[in-house]
């Protein structure tokens, strides 16, 4: 029953909104802004708390989060006081105060988006026990349990795939830290429900809220466009739906849901917003903590800020003033500052583009589209499996035309062009030095780059909505109250975006990735049923040998049974390699029994060697023909999935 997920959702909401709101209020944000930017700041606080707590020997859980929140509040108050003494007071003058728009309108817009996306997420998940049947989820679900079980959530030392005694490298764990913090706060162990709750909150609440923050800093808010933002946040099939299905790229998903919020702060810092005046302490604090959160959610998203969004914003902000100074030979102090920031930012961006990238071999994705297909999918904001939802696509194109003709929202057009260019290179440019140079830091992965398009398309679509409302004569509707007109527009948008085949198809495509069924890609129905029986069959403390490529390592995530391996990418020990290569030679090679005994392995979970994740041929030669090898006693089976007890070692 979905009611069992409600407590997980409630605790996740507390984690996203309480720490960030308190810190934002301490920094000087007004209440609405403090709540709006809370998820961005809370993500940074939680991810940093996991690192700091582990460095000082604190077990991961609510206590490091509370301590880090209190420290951040103190820092925010200190910076605010220092700025006040320097005469740099500042305050947030919200768009509502300038336009006298009731704050209920943006709240209503976010609630509309939350309702639509929340409904979609329930359809996609199908059941509280379902989970993503994709490659990366082998790591994600196991990592949530591992962090919860070992009370270690540092992104600088994620040892699940290396072993507790072996130092590990960096892995962005903000997603897993939040899910594990939910479990530790509740005192339960259910990675699937915690992950489902986090998915619902991030997509249905954080995403439309972030979109609201961005659009309200670029476009004068009206009752109509505030409701339109909520509907449009749920109308582009490319995000969040594409990443919910593909991968599954949960860390990227979290980072991209927060990206519009950090863009909004960037507009405030550069004073590019025509309708808000930022509070210096709060804005800078939120931006710095938020960037830490983005980097610890996924560095790919932080790199988008540095190398794409940030470059465009800084160039737009600085170049006109520098150009005028060059022409007139009059350099005032603000222009000199802009020149220094421009040169410094471009230098940092170029350095990051060169340094922050995986090996080329890890990013050699084949081109998924030809030139014409890529152009069509870019124009329709519907790349790859993202089906075309016609109305938001047309509104985006209209918004581009209106912005160019009126020369009013040129920055929006530039931002959209930059993100479209990044996706287009990954999708249509042949593998080459140029493609590696531009998109290599993002693995040249068209899926994660395709998901960027709605972030810049949505504000342009809002421009299109405003233009239509402005130009179309409503006849008698013109005499109706503002609330009635806004409601009518919202209803029309919902009717034309949520019930067509485009939206239904992408939800159905995503749902298929979460269904536990016979022949499932990661864990089939029969394999799932066998996993559910393991706690009754395998004594606590015993370890089960698994092949993570066929989904058997999900026994750890789903029921807590200890497994030899928990992800397909790991640092193999000598014993691991012996089991992988020679398990079926247990009667001929004494070192196999030695390895099993040293690892306390008395069981083998065999899910077969045919249908594997990502269609990769099984790289585990020691697992073939176990059914006919003496010394493996079948204990339980469901379909072709078998649990063996190792009896060959005496």
N, C-alpha and C positions, 0 to 999 in steps of 0.2 A: 504494500500500500504506500502511496506517495506521502501519506501523513508521517511515515517514519523518517522522511527526509527533512521535514520542517525544522526539527531542532538543529540539524546540520546547517541548514540555510540561515537560521537565526544567528548561530554562533559565527558563521562566516561573515554575515553582515556586520556584526559587532567588531570583528577583527578589521574589516575594511574601513569602518566609519569612526569608531571611537578614538583610536590613537591619533589618526590624522586630524580629526576635528579639533581635539584638544591642542595639538601643536599649532595648528593654523590659527586658532583663536589667540594663543599666546603670542604669535607673531604679528597679529594685528588685523587679520582678515575679519570682515563682517560675517555674521553667522551663516548666511546663505553661501557665500564663497568658501567659508571654512568647511562646510559640509560637502560642497561640490568638489573641492580638491582633496578631500579626505582619502579616497581610495588610492590616489597617486602617492600621497605622503605616507599612508599606512603601509603600503607595499615596501617602500624604502625602509621604514622603521623596522618592519618584521624581518626583512632579508638581512639588514645590517645587524639586528639583534641576534640572529642565528650565528653570524660570524663572530661578533664580539663576545657573545656568551660562551662559545666554544673556546675562544682564545683565553678566557679567564677561568675556564673550568666549570662553567655553569651548564647543567643539563638543559637541553632544549625544551621549551614549554612556555607557558604564560609569563613566568617570572622574568626572563630576559626581555620579553616584549614590554612589560610594565616598566622595568628599569630604564630601557632605552627611550620609552615614551616620556618618562619623567625628566630624563636628561635632555631630551629634545625640547621639552617645554621650557626648562630652565635656560637653555641656549637661546631659544626664541625670544624670551623675555629680556635676556641680557642684550642681545643685538638690537632689539626694539628700543630699549632704554638708551643704548649708546647712540643710535641714530637720532633719537629725539634730542639728546644733548648736543649733537652736532647740527641740529636745526633741520635735519632731513626727516620730517615727520611723515608726510604722505598718508593717504588712506584710500581704501577701495571705494570708489564711487561707482556703484553698479549700474548696469544698463537700465535696470528698473527705476532707479532713482532719477536718471536723466529723462527717461521717457514716461515716467509715472505709470509704468505697467505693473499691474498687481503681480506679486511673486507667485501667486497660485498658477499662473499660466505656464511658466517653465516647469513647475512641479508637475502639472497635469501632462505636459509633453513627455517628461521622463517616465511618468506612470504609464502612458499609452505605449511607449516603446517597450517598457518592462513587461507589460501585459502580453503584447504580441510575441515578443521574443521568448518570454517565459513559457507561453503556450507551445511555441515551436520546439523549445528544448525538451518539454515533457513528451511531445510526439517523437522527437528524435531518440531520446533515451528509451522510451517505451515502457521501461520497468525500472524500479530502484536498484535492481540487481544487475542490470545490463551495464556494459562497459565497452569502450572503443576496441574493436577487433582489428587493430592496426599495429604496425611494426613498433613505433615509439612507445606505445602504451605498455609494452613489456617492461620498459624502464620506469615509466611514470608511476604506475600503480605499485610496483615493487619498491620504488624509492619512497613513496609516501609511507608505506608500512615500515621500511627500514629506518627512516628518520625517526618515526614515532617510537619504534622499538628500541633503538640505540640512543635516542635523545641527542642526536648529532645532526644539525641542519646546515652547517657552514658550506657556502658555495665554494670556499677555497679549499675544502678538504672532504669531498664527497667520496667515501671509501666503499660504497656498496659493491662496486665492480673491481676493487683492488684488494679488499680484505682489510680488517681492522688494524693490522700491524704494518700496513704499507701506506705511506703518505700518498695522497691523491692530488690530482690537479684541479683546476677550476671547472665547475659546472654550474650553470645558473639554476638555483634551487628555489627562487621566490615562490613559484607555484606550489612546490612540494612543501615548503615551509608553512605556507598558509593552510594547506590541507592538513598537515600534521599538527599544526597548532590548534586547529578545530578539534581534532581527535583528542589531543592531550587536554584541552580545556573541558571536553565532555567526559573524559575518562573512559572512552570506548575505543575499540579497534575495528574500524570498518572503512578501509581505504576507498572502496567503491562508492559508498554513499557520500563520503567526504568529498571525493572528486566530483561526483554529480552535483552536489550542492555548490561547490566552487564554480563549476561550469555554468550553472544557472545564474549565480550572482554576477559573475564576470560578464557574461553575455547580455543578460537581461537588465542589469542595473548599472554596472560600471560603464559599459559601452554607450548607452544612450545618454548617460550623465556626462561623460567626457565629450560627446558630440555637442551637447547643449552648451558646455563651457566654451568650446571653440567657436561655434557659430555666433554665440551672443557677443563675442568680442570683435566680430568682423561685420556683422549685419545688425542694423538697428532692430531690436526685438519688437514684435507685434504679437497680438493674441493669435493671429493666424499662423505666423511662422514658428511660434513656440510649439504649437501642437504639431505642425508639419515636421519639425525636427524629430519628434518621437516616432512618428509613422515612418519617416524615411530611414531612420536608424535600423528599422526592421524590414527594409524593402530591398536592399542590395544583396543579391544572392552571394556575391563574392566575399562578403564579410558580415557577420562572423561565421556564416555557415560553412564556407569552404575549408577553413582551418579546423572547424569542429569535426569535419569528416576526414580530412587528409592528414596523414602523419602517424599519430595525431600530435600536432604541434602545440601542446598546451602552453609551454613557456612563451612561444611567439604570440599566441592568442592573448595571453595576459598583457604582454607588452604593447600590442597593437590596440587593445581596448583602452589603455592608458595614454597612448600617443596623442590623441587630440587634446587632452588636458595639459600635457607638457607644451604643446604648440600654443595653447592659450596663454600660458605663462610667458612663453617667448615673446608673444605679441605685446604683453604688458611690459616686460623688461625693455624692449626696444621702442616702447611707446608707439607701436603701430596700430593700436586699437583706437578707433575714433570715439569709443563709447565707454571707456573705463580708465580710471586713474589708479594705478596699483599702490598698495602699501609696500614700501621698499623692503622692510624686514620680512614680512610674510611672503612676498613674491619670490625673493631670492632664496629664502629658506625652503619654500615648497619646491622651487626649481632644482635646487641642489639635492635635496632628499629624494625628489622625484626622479632625477637622472640616475641616482644610485639605485633606486628601485627598478628603473628600466633596464639598467645594465645587469642587474641580478635577476630580472625576469628573463631577459634574453639580450645579449650584446648586439644582436642584429638590429633590434629596435633602437637602441641607443645610437647605433651607427647611422640609422636613418635620420635621427635628429642632427647628428654632427655633420654628415656628408651630403644630405639632400635638403631636408626641411630647413636646417640651420643656415646652410650656405645661401639658399634662396632668400630667406628672411634678412640675413645680414647684408647681402648684396642689395636687396631692395631698400633697405634702411640707409646704407652708407653711400652707395655709388652716386646718387643724384647730388648729394652735398659735396662729395669729393670732386665730382665733375665740375660743379659750379666754382669751386675753389681753384681748380686748375685753370679754368677759363679766365676768372677775374683776378687770379693771383692774390686772393684775400683768404687767408687761412685763420679762422677763429678757433678758439679752443674746442668747441663741440665737434667741429669738422676734423680737427687733428685726432680727437678721440675716436671718431668713426673710422678714420683711416687706419689707426693702429688696430682697432678691433677687426676690421675687414682683413687686413694682412695676416693678423694672428689667427683668425678663424680659418681662412683659406689654407694657411700653412698646416694647421692642426688637422683639417679635413683631408688634405693630401697625404699627410703622414699616416693618418688612421686608415685611409683607403689602401695604403701600401702594406701596413704592418698587421692590421687586424683582419686577417683572412685565414681560412683553413687551407690545407694543402690543395693544390689545383686538382689532384685526383679525386678529392672529396666533393668537388663542385662541378664536375663535368656532366651535368644533366643534359640529356639530348634536347634539341629544340622541339617543343611540343606542337608548334604552330608554324604554318607558312606565313609569308608576308601579308597576304590579303586577309587571312583569318585573324591574324594578330591585330590588324587595323580595325576590323569589324568588332572584335571583342574588346578592344580598347575604347572605341567610341561608344559601345553599349554598356561599358563597365561590367562586362559579363565574361571574364576570362575563364578558360579551361572548363571544368565541370559546372561553373557558375552559370545557371540558365538565365536567359534574358528576361528581366522584368521590365517591360516596355516603358511604363510611366516614369520611374526614376531616371532611366536612361535618357528619355526625351527631355525631362526637366533639367538634367545636367547639361545637355547640349544647349538648351535654351539659356541656362545660366551663364554659360561661356560666352555666347553671342551677346547677351545683355551686358555682361561685364566689360567686354571689349568695346562695344559701341558706346557705352556710357562712360568708359574709362574710370570706373568706380571701384571695381573689385579685381584689379589687375593682379594683386598679390595672390588671390585665390587661383586665378588662371595659371600663374607661374608655378604654384605649388602642385597643382594637378598635373601640369605638363612634366614636372620633374619626376613625380611618382610614376606617371604613365611611361616615361622614357625608360626608367629602371626596369619595369615589367616587360616592356617591348623588347629590350635588348636580350633579356633572359629567354623570352619566348620565341623570337624570330631571327635573331642574329646567329649565324653559324658559330660553332666552337672555334675560338680564335683568341689571340692575345688581347684584342679589344674587348671581347666579351668577358674574358677573365678579369681584365683590368677594372671594368665597370661593375660587374655583378658578382665577382669572385667572393667578396666578403659575405655575401648572402648565399653562398654555395651555388650561385647561378641557378637557384631553385625557383622555377616559375611560380610555384604555388605560394610560397611565402611572400613573393613580390606582388603577385596578383591580388593578394589580400589588402595591399596598401591602397588600391584605387578608390574604394568607397570613402576613405578618410578625407580625401580632398574633393571627391565628387559630391558628397552630401551637402556641404555648404553651397556649392554651385547650384544644386537642385533646389535649395531653399531660395536662392536668388530667382530661380525660375518660377517658383510658387508665388513669390512676392510680385513678380512682374505680371503674372496672369491675374492675380487678385487686383492689381492696380489698373490693368487695362480692360479687363472684361467687364461689361456692364451687367450688374446683377438685377437690374429692373427693380422690382419691389424689395428684393433682398437688401438693396442699398439703404433702406429705411429701417432694417432690422438692427437690433442691438449687436454690438461687437461680438459678444459671446455667441450669438446665434450664427453669425457669419463664420466665425472661427470653427465652430462645431460642424457646420455644413461642409467646410473645406476639408476638415479632418475626416469626416465620414466618406467624402468622395475619394480622398487619397487611400483610405483603408480599403474601400470597395475596389479600387482600380489596381492596388498593389498586392493585396494579401490573398486573393481568391483565384487568381489566374494560374495557368499551368506552370508558368515560370517559377513562381514561389513554391508551389506544391511540389514540383519536380526536384528542386534543390533540397527541400526538407526530406523528401523521400530518399534521395540519393544519400544524404547524411545519415538518415535513420538506418539504412542498410548496413552501415559501418558499426552499429551498436547492437545489432540483434544477435542473440545467442541462438544458433540454429544448427541443425544437422549440416555438416559440411562447412561450418564457419571457418573463417580465414585464420584466426588465432586460436580460439578455444571453441570447439564444436559443442553442441548440446550434450552429446554423450561424454565428451571429455570433461565438461563442466560438472556433470552429475557424478563422475568418478572423483573429481577434485573435492566435491562437497562431502564425500565419504571418508576422505583421508584422515581427519581427526579421530575417527573411530578405529581406523586400521593401523595407523603409524603411531607408535608411542612417542610422547613428548620428548624432545631432545634428539631423536633419531633424525638423520639427514637422508633425503631422497635424491638420488642421482637423476638429473634431468637434462634434456636437450632444449635450450631456450628457443631455438629456431622453430620448434613445432608447438610452442605454447605451454609446454609442461611446467616451465618455471613460474607460470602464473599461479601455481599452487601456493607459493609463498604469499603473494599479494592477496589472494582470495580467502585462504583459510589459515594462513600462518604456518603451514608446514615448512620446515627448513629444507632448502634445496641447495644443491652444490653450486648452481649458477643462477643469477637473477637477471641477466641481460645478455644479449648476443654479443655485445662489445665488452670485453673484460680482459684483465691481465691474468692469464692462465698460470697457475702454479704447476710445479712438476707433477703433483698428484692429479690435478685437473686434466692435464694433457694425457696422462696415462689412461684415465677413465674415458676420455673422449676418443682416443685412438684405439684402445685395446680392450674395452670392456667385454666384448664377446669372446676374447681369448683368455677368459678368466681361468680356464682349466689348464692352459699351456704356459701362462706367464705368471710366476709367483708375485711379481711386482704389482699386479692388478689387485690382488687381495690385500697386499700391504697398503696400497693407496686408499682402498676402500676403508680399511680398518683405521688408518690414521685420520681420515676425514669423518669417521663415525657413520659411514654410509652402509645401510643395511637394506635399502630398498631402491628400486628402479621404477620410474614412471615413464612408460613407453607409449607415446602418441603416434608412432609410426613414422615413416620416412618418405611419404609421398607428397601430401599437400602441405607445403611449408609457407611461412610468412614471406611475402614478396616473391614467391615462386623460386626461391633460392634452393639449389640442390643441397641436401644435407651434408654438411662438412664434418660429420661425426661418424667415421668409419667403424668405430667400436660398437655402434648401436644396431648394426644390421643383424637380422636373423636371431634376435635374442630368444624368440619363442622356441627354437630348437636347440638351444644351448643348455647343457646340463648344469644345474646350479642356480637357475632362476626359476623360482616356484611362483606360478600365478596365484595371487591372493584375491584379486577382484578385477572385474572388467566391466566396461560399458562400451558396446560396439567394438571398435578396434582398439580402444584405449585400454591398457592393461597396467596394473600395479604388480610388480614382481617383488618377492622377498629373496634376498641373496642368501643362498644356502651353500654355495660352493666353497666358502672360506672357513667353514666349520664353526 
